[in-house]
Amino acid sequence: MEAAQPPDMEMEEAAGPNPKKRRSDALATEKSPPPATVAAEAPNPQPTPTKMRSTNSQEPSPPGAGGDAGGGGVDRITGLPDAILGDIISLLPTKDAARTQTLASRWRHIWLSAPLNLDFGDLHADDESLAGVISRILSAHPGPGRRFCVPPQHLHDRPATVDAWLRSPALDKLQQLDFWEDRKYSRVRMFRPSPPPASTFRFSATLRVATFCKCHLVDSSVEALHFPQLSQLALEEVNISEGSLHTMISSCPALECLLLNRNSGFGCVRINSNSLRSIGVGAKYFDTPQFRELIIEDAPCLERLLNLQVDVGLFVSVIRAPKLETLCCLTDPSGLVFGGTAIQGVHVVSLTTVMRSVKILAINQQSINLDMVIDLIKCFPCLEKLYIKCCISGEKNLWRRKHRHLIKCLDIRLKTIVLEPYWGINSQVNFASFFVLNARELELMRLGVGSSNYNEVFFAKQHRMLQMEKRASRGARLDFKVKICPHNLLHINHVRDLSITNPFECRY
């Protein structure tokens, strides 16, 4: 197929110039080639390809080619089979993938034969220009589709256009469908949730990942659905009835990750799944009916259970989840039930046989409370990592007399403790010193401090106050970090993030 014409001026400006090629010291500097752009907007003229070097040439390699630090190595990528190159290109952002057509005649057909990865977030332009770009890309690419991501407002603004896109042969056998916009870049805009067109569900047999955001899923559209290969499903700010929600979950026999965040139309979710490994849930402040109860009836493979909206009360009951390892976030332990027995206030019932599997726990509280944390350790005796976020410190956390008998018999297996924000006030020092002096397997205590306290004087003072020279674990160390992460405790931006083993470690 002929390579397509470079895009109009708006998209060319959005694309920007390519980086200059690196040169070895022995070569004369040459002018960098003109900027490459998304080459899928008009199907007729061919762009002039950049000259490709041969394996014996002294010219630099094309972008992505192997070679030494000076750019004078052998081009090993171009020699790969088309199928492998196509898989690589399908993983690139949309613009970068289409630009590979301009590298050389060898590359000209690869993008058009590779599975299409079309993400609106990769094409920076206003909505009107963007709609035209998408239509032209779909008309130029023969398919099949790998991923199609479109902001949900298009379901409201141009439903007929979205329907036409979804019916395009370029999206046949689509694997990932996202009516979604990255929250880091999304524009704040209110609009009435609209139902996705019927063409949305023609991919039900091939979809592996599906995200529905700010839309309305009506009963008639989901009651007969079946997603045999769907492993990741996200519903965010979606209106859906309780019956339709349970029908949708049960129609996914291979489902591993389920994200339910800020939805409306139901009050209770019951989980019975032999495949689910991760669940992320979050309730809204004002819903009718209000989502306030999650019941894990039978989830033999469940490993992670995460509350995304820790400031909204949610009653969670876990009846059977023998492999549950990661739990977040507890704001009120009275709202957590294991095996039919509730954790009431700070008085924790001994349920060690049920909860020995939990290794990672995150709690978010107004004030740091040592008594409550000790009771949770009794409930999760194999706990290895504890993440705590607090806003104020209203507790004194005195423990030397109060817990002198408990200390002798309490087996604390914690290896990592993360506490933020940390100001070094008495209640925090008392809390942290309990674990420094009694956790015999502790390896790391990380304290998130403000920039004003990030200095050697503050560090030395905390070493003295926490009595590090008397620490129970000789290998334990203090680690001070400036709190710069844009998130709170959880780092969940997309349903795929639920597959991360430890979602409390900041990746930014």
N, C-alpha and C positions, 0 to 999 in steps of 0.2 A: 504494500500500500504506500502511496506517496506520502511523504511527510507533510504536515500541515503548515500553513502560513503563520508567522509569528503574530502575536495578539496586537490589539490596538494600543494607542498611546497610554491610556489609563493603566492597563495591566502591565505595560512595559515599565512604567515608572514604579509600579508597586513591586515589580520583580527585582529591580536594582542590578548593578553590574556584577559580573562574576569576579572572584578574587584573581589577582595576577598569578601567573604560574611561577613557581620557584625555579631559579636558575643556579647552576654551579658557577663558581668564580671564574672558570675558564671560558664561559660563554658570554657573548655580548648581550646586553639587555635589549629585548624586543618589546614592541608595544603589545599590550594584552588585547585579546580578541574582543570584538563588540559584545555587549551583553546578550546572553542567551535568555529566552523567554519561554513561556508556556506555548508549546508548538502544537496547539490543538484547536485553534479557533476558526480556521478556514481551511478546507481540505485540499486546495489546489497547488499553489506554487511551492517549490522546495526551497528551504533555506540553504545558503551556502555553507557547507560543513567545514568545521575546523579541521586542519590537516592533522592526520594521525601519524605518529612516529612508528617506524618499523622497529624490530627488536635490535637492529644494528645501528640505528640512527643515533646521532649525538644531540638531537633535539629533546626537550623535556617531555615527560609522559603526560597524557591527558589526565584530567581530574579523576582521582580514584585509582590510578594505575600504580603498580608497585614500583619500588625503586629505592635508591639510597637517599640520604638526607638532603642532598643537593638536587634531587629531581632527575638524576641521570640513570635510573635503573631500567629494568626491562618491564614492558607492559604485559603483565600476567593476567589482568582482568579481561581484556578484550578477547583473549583466547578461550575463555570459558564457554561451555555450551549455551545455546540460546535459552534453554529452559532454566538454567541456573541464573543467568543474567536477568531473565524476566522476573524470577522470584525476588531477586535483590531490588530491582527497580520498583516492584509493587510494594515494597516496604518503605520507599522514600516518600517524603512529602510530595504532594501533587505537582507543584511547580518543578521541583528538582527532577522528578521522574520524567516529565514531558521534555525538559531541557536536554536530556540525554540524546534526543534525536539529532541535535546539532553537533555532536562530537565528531562523527565521521559516518561515512556510508555504512560501515559495519554496524553502527548502533541505530540506524534510521528506522528499522522496523521493529526493534525490540519493545519499545514502550507500547506500540499499538498491538503487539501480540501478548504482552504481559497482562495478568489480571489487573483490572482497573482499581486504583485506590484514589477515590475522589472525596476530598475533605474541604468543605467551605473555609475552614480555618486556615488552610494553607494558601488561599487566594484572597489577598487583602484588597478589597474594592468595595464601593458602595453597593447596596442591595440590587439596584437596577442593572448595573454593569455585571455584577456577579451572576445574576440569573441568566444573562446572555452567554457568559463564558461557560457556565455549566451545560447549557443546551448545546453549544457548539462542541464541547468535549465529548458529550454523549453521542452526538451524531458522527463524530470522527472516529471514535474508538469502537471496534467490533465486539469487545467483551472477551471473556466473561468478567463479571464484577467480583471484586474482593471486598471492598469497603465503600460505603456511601454515607457521608455525614453531612447533614443539613440542619441549620438552626431552626428551632421549632416555630419561630414566628412566620416562616414561609408557609406553614400549614394554614395559618390564619390569613396571610396577605395574598397568597397566590395558590390556592388549593388545586386549581386545574393544571397549573404548571408543574407542581410537585407530582401530581398523578401522571402527567406525561413523562416526567423524568423516570419515575418508578416503572413505567411500562417499557422503557427503552431496552432493546436487546443487549446493550452494553452492560446492563446490570443483571443479566441472566445468571443464575447460580450464585447470587450474592451471598457472602458469608457474614458480613457485618453491616448492620443498619443502625445509624444513630440519628434520631431526631434530638439533637443535643448541641449545646454550645459551651465551650470551656468557661467555667465560672471565673477564671482569672481574667478573661478578656470580654466577657459578655456585657452587653449594654443593658442598663436597667430600663425595662419597658413592660408596661402592663398591657395584656391583651387577653381576650376570652379564649380559653382552651378549646381547640377544634379537634374533631376526630380525624385521624389519619385516613387517607383514601383507601378504598378496598384493595387497590393494587399493592399496598404495603405488605399484605399477607400472602402474596404469591410466592414469596421466598421462604415460607415456613419450613419447607423440606430441607433447605440448605443452610439456613442461618445458624451461625455459631455464637454470635454476639448481637444483642438487641438492646437499644436504649430508647425509651420513650420519655420525653420531657415536655412539660407544659402542654399536654394534650388530653383529650377525653376519649377513653376507651369504652365504647358502648357495649352493652351485653350481647347484642346480636353479632358483633364483629369478632368476639373472642370465644363464643360458646362452642364452636365446632373446630377450633384451632388445634393443631398438633405440631410441636417443634421437636422432631426426633434427635436433632444434633445440637440444639441450643445449650451452651454451657454457661453463658453469662447473660443475665437479664437484669435491667435496671428500669425502675419506674420512679421518676422524680417530678414532683408537682403535677401528678396525674390524677384525674378524677376517674375512679373506677369503683364499681360496687364490690361488696365483700364476696358475693358468690362468683362474680367474674374473676376476681383476683385469685381465688382458690382454684378455679377452673384453669386459669392461665398457668399457674405454678404446677399443677398436676399434669398439664400437657407437655411438660419438659422433663422427660425421663433421664436426660443426661445433664441436668442443671447442676453446676458446681458453685456458682457465685450469684447471689441474689441481693440486689440493692433496692430498698424501699425507703424513699426519703421525701418527707414533706408532702405526702399524698393526701387525698381526701376521698370520701365516699364510703369508708369502712371504719369499723371500730376495733376489730380483733383479727389477728392473723394466726392461723394454726399451721404449723409446719410438720408435714409427714413426707420425708424424702430420703431415699436410699443413696442419693448421689451428692447432695449439698455439702460443701466444705466450708463456705464462708457466707455469712449473712450480715448485712449492714442495714440498720433501720434508724429512722428519725421521724419524730412526730412534729406537727405544726402546733402553734399556740391556739389557733382558732380554726376548728374544723367542725362540720356537721355531717355525719357523726364524727366524733373525735377518735383518732387512732391512739389508743392508750394501753393495749394489751397484746403481747406476743407470747404465744404458747408453742414451745418446741416439744411436740408430742413424741416424735420418733425420728431422730436424725443420726443414724449410726456412724456417718462419716464426718459430721460437723466438727470443724477444728477452730473456727473463729466466729465469735458473736460480738458485734460492735454496735454501740449506740452512738449515732452520729450527732444527735441533738441533745447534748447532755443537760441543757438547761430546761428541757421539757420532760415532765414526769412520764415514765413508761413502765408499766408492770410487766415483768418478764418471768415466765415460768418455764423451767427446763425439766421435763419429765424424763427424757432419755436422750443423752448425747455423750456416749462413753469416751469419745476422742476429743472433747472440747479442750483446747489448749490455751486459747487467747480470749480474754474477756475485757470489754470496755463498753461503756464507762459508767461507773457507779456514782451517782450523786446522792441517792437515798437507798441504802442497802435494804430497807424494809420493802422495796419494790422488786426484790429478787427472790425467786423461789427455785430450789433444787430438789428434785425427787419428791415434790409435793409438800416439803417442809420449808417454811419461810425463814429468811434471815430478818429478825425483827430488831430494828434499831441497832444498837451496838452489842446486843446479846445474841451471839451466833450459836446456833445449835450444831453439835458435832456431826458433820456429814462427810467425813474424810473418805469413806469408801466410794462416795458418789463423785467427789470433786478432786481426787488425786491427779487427774489428768491436766488440770489447769496449771500452766507454766508461766504465762504472761498476763498481768493484770494492770489495768489503767483505771485510776479514779480521779474524778474532778469534783472538788468540794469547795465550799465557801471558806472553810477554815480547816487547817490541818489537824487531824485528831488521831493521836497515837493509839488510844484505846480501841477505836474502830479498826485501825489497820492491824493491830494484834489479833483481834477477833477474826478478821478476814484471813490472816495467816493460819489460824487454827482450821479455818474452813477449807483453805487451799494449802495443805501441808507440803506440797511439792513445788510451790511457787519459786521461780527463779529470777523473774524480772518484774519490777514494780515501778510504774510511772505515776507520778502524783502531780497534779496541778491544783493550786489553791489560790484564792483571791485575797483573803485576809487571814490573820492568825489570831483567833480568839481563844485558843486553848493554851494552857500553860504546859501541858505534856510532861508533867513531873512523873518520874517512873521509878526512881531508885528504891524508895520505900514501898510504893504501891505495888510493884511487880517483882519484889525481891524473891518471892517463892516461885513465881512463874518462870523466871529467867532460867532456873536450874533445869527445868523439864521441857521448856519450849525449844523445839528443834527448828531453827530458822535456816532455810536452805537458799535464801536469796543470794544471788550473785551480782545483780545489777539493780541499783536504785537511782531513779532520775527524779529530781525535785525542782520544780520551778513555779513561780519566780522565787528566788532565794535572796533574802536581805541580811541574813545573819542575826536576826533578832532572837530573843531567848526561846520562844516557843519552837522555832525552827531548829535552833541548836540542840534543844532537849530532844526533839524528835530524831534528828539525824544522829546524834551521839548514841542513842539507844541501839541503833543498828551497827554503828562503828564498833561499839564495845561488846556486842552480843552476837552478831552474825558471823559465825566462824567460817563460812564459805564465801563471804563477800569479796568480790573482785574489783568492783567499780561503783563509786558514788558520784554521780554527775549532778552538779548544781548550776542551774541557770541564773545568772546574775545580770544586773543592769550594767551598762557601759561605765557608769561612774565607779562601780566596785570592781571592775576588771583591772586589777593592779596587784603587784606583788605584796604590798602592805596588807591588803584585804585577805589575800590568799594565806599569808603567814598567820594572820590572826585567827582565821577559821581552822587551820591545822591545830593551833593551840586549844581553841575552845572545844573542838570536837575530840580532843585527846587522841590524835592519830598515833601517838607513840604507844598508846595502850590498846590499840585496835585488836579485836579478837582474831582477825585474819591478817597474817603478816603480809599477804600479797595484796591487800586492799589499798586502793589509791583514790584520791580526790581528783576530780576533773571539773574545772570551771569553764563554762561556755557562756558567751554573750547571747542573750535571747534575741535572735534575728529571724527565726522561722516565721513566715506569715500565717501559719496555722496554729491551732491550739494543741490538742493532743493527737488527734487523728489526722492522717494525711491521705484522705480518700477524695479524689477528684473525679474518678471514673470507675465504672464497675470493675474494670480490669485490676484496679488497685486492691481489690478485695483478695486477690490471690497472693499478695505479699505476705510473707510469713510474719513479719513484725511491722505493722503499720504505724507504730509509734516512733520509729526512727526517722527523723526529718531527712528528706532526700533533696532539699533545695539548698 
